[in-house]
């Protein structure tokens, strides 16, 4: 990338000097030729500067990508089927956590007696 920016700068400088030579040889007043040369140099330097800045940003972004820690893998495990001799409550609690509403309902039901549907 640096070669491209340097080549652009050298070609721009050469073309600017060549145009200055032709302007002086064409009997253009020296002041006008000098202004044209200065504006051409500012253009070449400005574009080369922008290209150099973009190149440095690309290099910095590439370094950040290489230095970044690798992403952690998320491992999803399948829930195993219940064993024939296992207790039914232990499997369901491992699969689904109890909710706040369920706990409150159990506390209220215990203080008022068992509901008719449970008997």
Buried (B, 14 or more C-beta within 10 A) or exposed (E): EEEEBEEBBEEBBEEBEEBBEEBBEEEBEEEEBBEBBEEBBEEBEEBBEEBBEEBEEEEEEEEEEEEEEEEEEEEEEEEEEBEEEEEEEEBEEEEEEEEEEEEEEEEEEEEEEEEEEEE
